[in-house]
Amino acid sequence: MIKVNSKFVVITLLLLFALTLSACGGTSTDNAGANTSETTTEAQTETTDSAEAAGPELSGKLKVQLIGDFSLEDKTDALTGQSSKGVKVLKDEFERLYPNTEVEFVLMGWDNYNEKTQTMLQSGAADVYQLPGIATFAEQGLLEPLQPYIERDSFDLDIYLNGQVDGWRAMGPNDQEPEIYSLPFIGDARLIVYDKQLFDDWGVEYLSEEPTIEEIIEKASKMTGTNPKTGEKNYGLTFNGNDAADSIMNINESKGGQWGTGFLWKDMKLEFDSPTMIEAAELLKEAAQYAPEGVMVNQGAENFLQNNNNVAINLRVAPGFVNSLETFGTQERYQGALLFKHPEKGMGGMFAGSPFAIGANSQNKDLAWEWLKFSGSEFFQEYMWNEQRSHSMPVIKAAAEWESVKEVPQMDIILKQMSQLWAPRYPYRAGQPRYILSENVERILLGELSAADAMKKAQEEATKWLEGQQ
């Protein structure tokens, strides 16, 4: 007869009891964690765990549309000789997480992409779409609303940089206010960038991290003329002539103004002729006297970011400038600063980038939703950062902790800027009011119309166009 050690039995029972509590506690913690704000790392881990758990249950082919110079296979840039991995990396990882699925990419260029996307959405040619022009498609009822999926999975939107989800809100035909129809995967912004060497040459104090337009004009005026150190002609500032209307809108925001109200054409009320818009236009015209003569056609600042640069400040630079700095070896010479922001709303500047959305005609919406969540994972975002950096910035908070991001000068200011862009994005830019405003801003800067007359004209013409959309 086997003799049982009572001490051993007690210990065994205690261990079993502890394991049972641990298992129950683990389930409870997982559920609670999905409804609270957690660290990005924990959120990403939950996403991966969720994907691996759901993987065997989901199956079928997923068609994903991408716009730009994406390539399925690895490629080498003919000019730089740099190689980059193709989106097959994303396909392989997604199919690993969901073994019974197959990802097929539909790759297209930027030419006529809106028209092509419209046709695809209407015919159900894909499941997931890259939609920088999302408002137009949501309004037609061509997109799947995401709030039910977010609530079902308790998906934590806090993994994204502030404003990145709200920036892409849109309105469907039955919505009363902007809703979530997409999740961001390509980040973008504009920044003020200045040449510290020219500031040093002229003995001018560097720009504040959050400069005002008045500070910029004052300092630009001191650096226009013959450089006291080099004897070369310098200009105080430059800006993108094609985007001058966006610069004026941003200055307008810093004065407490806004573009208008509403979202759908039928509800939209523009404020192009407000006192703050007129003031903003006058300020940019004042600033333009310190810019190269060809600024309106983007001439005179071709060497900006290089060592032979002759312009002190650029009011609007895309975040890809960090790549140019690396190419030219001028990382220590240039510094970024934040765009202007509304004194009460705490945001300012045109929202940009690209989100993913699910087509209303998709035959595999649950799998498409998993792709949208996957696009916010660190795996996906690191791929975009490492392989598509020329046209994509990370959209998740975790990126700030990546060593590859920390080692790039200016990335802290870029991520900060991306977190305070105007959201939702300017809806008027999806139609003719955008071009009406730009045309009249150009007339101001060319001296053809006063700021007041041009803004009044822009308001009248754009309002008339809106009335025709009722």
C-alpha positions in Angstrom: 0.0 0.0 0.0 1.3 3.4 -1.1 1.7 5.8 1.8 0.6 9.4 1.0 2.5 12.3 2.4 -0.1 14.7 3.8 2.3 17.7 3.5 2.7 17.0 -0.2 -1.0 16.8 -0.8 -1.6 20.2 0.9 1.1 21.9 -1.2 -0.3 20.3 -4.4 -3.8 21.5 -3.6 -2.5 25.0 -2.9 -0.7 25.1 -6.2 -3.7 24.0 -8.1 -5.9 26.6 -6.4 -3.3 29.3 -7.2 -3.3 28.3 -10.9 -7.0 28.4 -11.0 -7.1 31.9 -9.6 -4.4 32.9 -12.1 -6.3 31.6 -15.0 -9.5 33.4 -13.9 -7.6 36.6 -13.1 -5.9 36.5 -16.5 -9.2 36.5 -18.4 -10.6 39.3 -16.2 -7.5 41.4 -16.8 -7.6 40.9 -20.5 -11.2 42.1 -20.7 -10.6 45.1 -18.5 -7.4 46.0 -20.3 -9.3 46.3 -23.6 -11.4 49.1 -22.1 -8.7 51.1 -20.4 -5.8 53.2 -21.7 -2.6 51.1 -21.6 0.9 51.5 -22.7 1.4 51.2 -26.5 3.5 48.1 -26.0 0.8 46.3 -24.1 -1.8 47.4 -26.7 0.4 46.1 -29.6 0.8 42.8 -27.7 -2.9 42.5 -27.3 -3.4 43.2 -31.0 -1.0 40.4 -31.9 -2.5 38.0 -29.4 -6.0 38.8 -30.6 -4.9 38.2 -34.2 -3.3 34.9 -33.5 -6.4 33.8 -31.6 -8.7 34.9 -34.3 -6.4 33.7 -37.1 -7.7 30.1 -37.5 -11.3 31.3 -37.5 -11.0 33.7 -40.4 -10.3 32.6 -44.0 -10.5 33.7 -47.6 -8.8 36.2 -49.9 -8.3 39.8 -48.9 -7.8 42.4 -51.6 -5.9 45.5 -50.4 -5.6 48.6 -52.6 -2.5 50.8 -52.3 -1.7 54.1 -54.0 1.8 55.4 -54.8 5.1 53.7 -55.7 4.5 50.6 -53.6 6.0 47.4 -55.0 5.2 43.8 -54.2 8.8 42.7 -54.5 12.0 44.3 -53.2 13.4 47.0 -55.4 16.5 49.3 -55.7 16.3 53.0 -56.4 18.0 53.8 -59.6 19.3 57.2 -58.4 20.4 56.5 -54.8 21.1 52.8 -55.1 19.2 52.2 -51.9 17.2 49.0 -51.7 13.8 48.6 -50.0 11.6 45.7 -49.2 8.3 45.2 -51.0 4.9 45.0 -49.4 5.2 41.2 -49.7 6.7 41.6 -46.2 3.2 42.7 -45.0 1.5 40.0 -46.9 3.7 37.3 -45.4 3.2 38.5 -41.8 -0.6 38.9 -42.1 -0.9 35.4 -43.6 1.2 34.1 -40.8 -1.2 35.6 -38.3 -4.2 34.4 -40.2 -3.1 31.0 -41.8 -6.2 30.4 -43.8 -6.1 33.7 -45.6 -4.5 35.1 -48.7 -3.6 38.8 -49.3 -3.7 40.2 -52.8 -2.6 43.8 -53.4 -4.1 46.1 -56.0 -1.3 48.6 -56.6 -1.9 51.8 -58.5 -0.2 55.2 -59.2 -1.5 58.6 -58.2 -2.8 59.4 -61.7 -6.6 59.7 -61.6 -6.6 57.7 -58.4 -9.9 59.2 -57.2 -11.8 58.1 -60.3 -10.2 54.6 -60.2 -11.0 54.2 -56.5 -14.6 55.3 -57.2 -15.0 52.6 -59.8 -13.4 50.0 -57.5 -15.6 50.9 -54.6 -18.8 50.7 -56.6 -17.9 47.3 -58.1 -16.5 45.8 -54.9 -13.1 45.2 -56.6 -11.2 45.3 -53.3 -11.9 44.9 -49.5 -9.5 47.5 -48.1 -8.8 50.9 -49.7 -6.2 53.6 -49.2 -8.4 56.7 -49.1 -6.7 60.2 -48.7 -9.9 61.6 -50.2 -12.2 59.7 -47.8 -14.9 62.4 -47.4 -16.2 62.0 -51.0 -16.6 58.3 -50.7 -18.1 58.2 -47.2 -20.7 60.7 -48.3 -21.9 58.3 -51.0 -22.3 55.4 -48.6 -19.5 53.5 -50.2 -17.6 52.8 -46.9 -18.2 50.6 -43.9 -18.6 52.5 -40.6 -16.0 51.3 -38.1 -17.5 52.2 -34.7 -19.3 48.8 -34.4 -16.0 46.9 -34.9 -14.1 49.2 -32.5 -16.7 48.6 -29.8 -17.0 44.9 -30.5 -13.2 44.3 -30.1 -12.7 47.1 -27.5 -10.0 48.3 -29.9 -7.8 50.9 -28.2 -7.5 54.0 -30.4 -5.1 55.5 -28.0 -2.2 53.7 -29.7 -2.4 56.4 -32.4 -0.8 59.8 -32.1 -3.3 62.5 -30.9 -5.7 63.6 -33.6 -4.6 60.9 -36.2 -7.9 59.1 -36.0 -10.1 62.2 -35.7 -8.4 63.8 -38.6 -9.9 61.2 -41.0 -13.5 61.3 -39.6 -16.1 61.6 -42.4 -19.8 61.6 -42.8 -22.0 59.0 -44.4 -25.4 59.9 -46.0 -27.3 59.2 -42.7 -24.7 60.6 -40.2 -25.5 63.6 -38.1 -21.8 64.3 -37.3 -18.4 63.0 -38.5 -17.8 59.4 -37.7 -14.9 56.9 -38.0 -14.7 55.3 -41.4 -11.0 54.6 -41.5 -7.8 54.2 -39.5 -4.5 56.0 -40.3 -1.5 54.2 -41.6 0.5 56.9 -43.4 1.4 60.0 -41.4 2.2 63.4 -42.9 2.5 67.0 -41.8 4.2 70.3 -42.7 6.7 72.0 -40.5 8.6 75.3 -40.3 12.3 74.6 -41.0 15.2 77.1 -40.6 18.9 77.2 -41.4 20.8 77.7 -38.1 24.0 78.6 -40.0 22.4 81.7 -41.6 20.9 82.7 -38.3 24.5 82.5 -36.8 25.9 84.5 -39.8 23.5 87.3 -39.2 23.6 87.1 -35.4 19.9 86.4 -35.1 18.4 84.3 -32.3 17.0 81.0 -33.4 13.2 80.6 -33.8 11.1 79.5 -30.9 9.8 75.9 -31.1 6.3 77.5 -31.5 7.0 80.7 -33.3 4.4 83.3 -34.2 4.1 84.8 -37.7 5.3 88.1 -36.2 8.5 86.5 -34.9 9.2 85.0 -38.3 8.6 88.2 -40.1 10.8 90.2 -37.7 13.7 87.7 -38.0 13.3 87.2 -41.7 13.6 91.0 -42.2 17.0 90.9 -40.4 18.4 88.2 -42.7 17.4 89.6 -46.1 20.3 91.2 -47.9 24.0 90.6 -48.2 25.3 88.0 -45.8 27.8 89.7 -43.5 30.0 86.6 -43.3 29.9 85.2 -46.9 29.0 88.3 -48.9 26.2 86.3 -50.7 22.6 87.4 -51.2 20.3 86.0 -48.6 16.5 85.9 -48.2 14.7 85.8 -44.9 12.1 83.2 -45.8 10.3 81.2 -48.5 7.1 79.2 -48.8 5.4 76.9 -51.3 3.6 79.2 -53.7 1.2 76.4 -54.6 0.2 76.0 -50.9 0.1 79.7 -50.0 -3.6 79.4 -49.2 -2.8 76.7 -46.6 -0.2 79.0 -45.1 -2.8 81.8 -44.8 -5.3 79.4 -43.3 -2.7 78.4 -40.7 -1.9 82.0 -39.8 -5.7 82.6 -39.6 -5.9 79.8 -37.0 -3.2 81.4 -34.9 -5.3 84.5 -34.8 -8.3 82.5 -33.4 -10.0 82.0 -36.8 -11.0 78.8 -38.6 -11.9 77.8 -42.1 -15.6 77.6 -41.4 -18.2 75.1 -40.1 -20.1 72.0 -41.3 -18.8 69.0 -43.1 -21.1 68.0 -46.0 -21.5 70.5 -48.8 -25.1 71.1 -47.9 -24.2 72.1 -44.4 -20.9 73.9 -45.0 -20.5 77.6 -44.0 -17.1 79.1 -45.1 -15.3 82.0 -43.3 -12.9 83.0 -46.0 -13.7 86.7 -45.6 -13.4 86.8 -41.8 -11.3 89.6 -40.2 -8.7 87.0 -39.1 -8.4 85.6 -42.7 -7.9 89.1 -44.1 -5.3 89.8 -41.4 -3.6 86.5 -42.2 -3.5 87.3 -45.9 -2.0 90.7 -45.2 0.7 89.1 -42.9 1.8 86.6 -45.5 2.0 89.4 -48.1 4.2 91.3 -45.7 6.4 88.2 -45.2 6.6 87.7 -49.0 8.8 90.8 -49.4 11.6 88.8 -47.7 11.3 85.9 -50.1 13.0 85.2 -53.4 11.4 86.9 -56.4 10.2 83.6 -57.9 8.6 82.3 -54.7 5.1 82.0 -56.2 6.5 79.6 -58.8 8.7 77.9 -56.3 11.9 79.4 -57.5 14.8 80.9 -55.6 15.1 78.3 -52.7 16.3 75.3 -54.7 19.3 74.8 -52.4 17.3 74.8 -49.1 18.5 72.0 -46.9 21.9 72.0 -48.6 25.2 73.6 -47.6 25.0 76.3 -50.2 21.5 77.4 -49.1 20.6 81.1 -49.2 17.2 81.2 -47.5 16.9 81.4 -43.7 13.3 80.1 -43.1 10.9 77.9 -45.0 7.3 78.1 -43.8 6.1 74.8 -45.1 8.3 71.7 -45.4 7.2 68.1 -45.7 8.6 65.7 -43.0 10.6 63.8 -45.6 13.1 66.6 -45.3 14.9 64.5 -42.7 15.9 62.1 -45.5 17.3 65.1 -47.5 19.3 66.2 -44.5 20.8 62.7 -44.3 21.6 62.7 -48.0 23.3 66.2 -47.9 24.9 65.6 -44.5 23.3 68.7 -43.0 21.5 67.2 -40.0 23.1 69.6 -37.6 22.5 72.7 -39.7 18.7 72.7 -40.0 16.1 72.8 -37.3 12.3 72.2 -37.4 9.7 74.3 -35.6 5.9 73.8 -35.2 3.2 75.3 -37.3 1.0 78.0 -35.9 -2.0 76.8 -33.8 -5.3 78.1 -32.6 -4.9 79.6 -29.2 -8.0 77.8 -27.8 -8.3 74.6 -29.8 -4.6 73.9 -29.6 -4.3 72.6 -33.2 -3.4 74.1 -36.5 -2.2 73.3 -40.0 -3.5 71.1 -42.8 -4.1 67.5 -41.8 -2.5 65.0 -44.3 -1.5 61.4 -44.9 -3.6 58.4 -45.8 -6.0 56.0 -44.0 -7.3 52.5 -44.7 -11.0 52.0 -45.0 -13.3 49.0 -45.7 -15.5 49.1 -48.8 -19.3 48.7 -48.1 -19.3 46.1 -50.8 -16.5 44.0 -49.3 -17.3 40.3 -49.1 -14.9 39.7 -46.2 -15.4 42.7 -43.8 -14.2 40.9 -40.6 -10.9 40.0 -42.3 -10.7 43.5 -43.7 -11.1 44.9 -40.2 -8.2 42.7 -39.0 -6.1 44.3 -41.7 -6.9 47.8 -40.5 -5.9 46.8 -36.9 -2.8 45.2 -38.3 -1.8 48.5 -40.1 -1.6 50.1 -36.6 0.8 47.4 -35.3 4.4 48.1 -34.6 5.3 45.5 -37.3 3.4 47.3 -40.0 4.4 50.8 -38.9 8.1 49.9 -38.6 7.9 48.5 -42.1 6.5 51.8 -43.4 9.2 53.7 -41.5 12.1 51.6 -42.6 11.0 50.9 -46.2 8.7 53.7 -47.2 10.2 56.6 -45.3 10.2 59.0 -48.2 6.4 59.4 -48.1 5.3 58.0 -44.7 5.8 59.0 -41.1 4.7 56.7 -38.2 1.1 57.3 -36.9 1.5 55.4 -33.5 2.8 56.7 -30.2 5.1 53.7 -29.8 7.3 55.0 -32.6 8.8 57.6 -30.3 10.6 54.8 -28.4 12.1 53.1 -31.5 15.9 53.5 -31.6 15.7 54.0 -35.4 13.4 57.1 -34.7 15.4 58.4 -31.8 18.6 58.5 -33.8 17.0 60.7 -36.5 17.3 64.4 -35.6 14.0 66.3 -35.9 11.8 63.3 -35.5 10.6 64.5 -32.1 9.3 67.7 -33.5 7.7 65.9 -36.5 5.8 63.5 -34.2 4.8 66.5 -32.1 3.5 68.4 -35.1 1.5 65.3 -36.3 -0.2 65.3 -33.0 -1.6 68.8 -33.3 -2.8 69.1 -36.9 -6.3 70.5 -37.5 -8.9 67.7 -37.2 -11.0 66.7 -38.8 -9.2 67.8 -42.0 -10.4 70.8 -43.9 -13.4 69.4 -45.8 -13.5 72.4 -48.2 -10.3 71.1 -49.8 -12.2 68.2 -51.3 -14.0 70.5 -53.8 -13.8 73.7 -55.8 -13.6 76.0 -52.8 -10.0 74.9 -52.3 -9.1 76.2 -55.8 -11.2 79.3 -55.5 -9.3 80.3 -52.3 -5.9 79.5 -53.8 -6.6 81.6 -56.9 -7.6 84.6 -54.9 -4.6 84.2 -52.5 -2.4 84.3 -55.5 -3.9 87.6 -56.6 -3.2 89.1 -53.2 0.5 88.0 -53.3 0.9 89.2 -56.9 -0.5 92.6 -55.9 -3.6 92.3 -58.1 -6.2 92.6 -55.3 -6.2 93.8 -51.7 -6.6 91.2 -49.0 -10.1 92.4 -48.2 -11.3 92.4 -51.8 -9.7 89.0 -52.6 -11.1 87.3 -49.5 -14.6 88.8 -50.2 -14.4 87.4 -53.8 -13.3 84.0 -52.6 -16.1 83.9 -50.1 -18.7 84.8 -52.7 -17.5 82.4 -55.4 -17.0 79.5 -53.0 -20.5 80.0 -51.4 -22.1 80.1 -54.8 -20.4 76.8 -55.7 -21.7 75.3 -52.4 -25.2 76.4 -53.2 -25.0 74.5 -56.5 -24.2 71.3 -54.6 -27.5 71.3 -52.6 
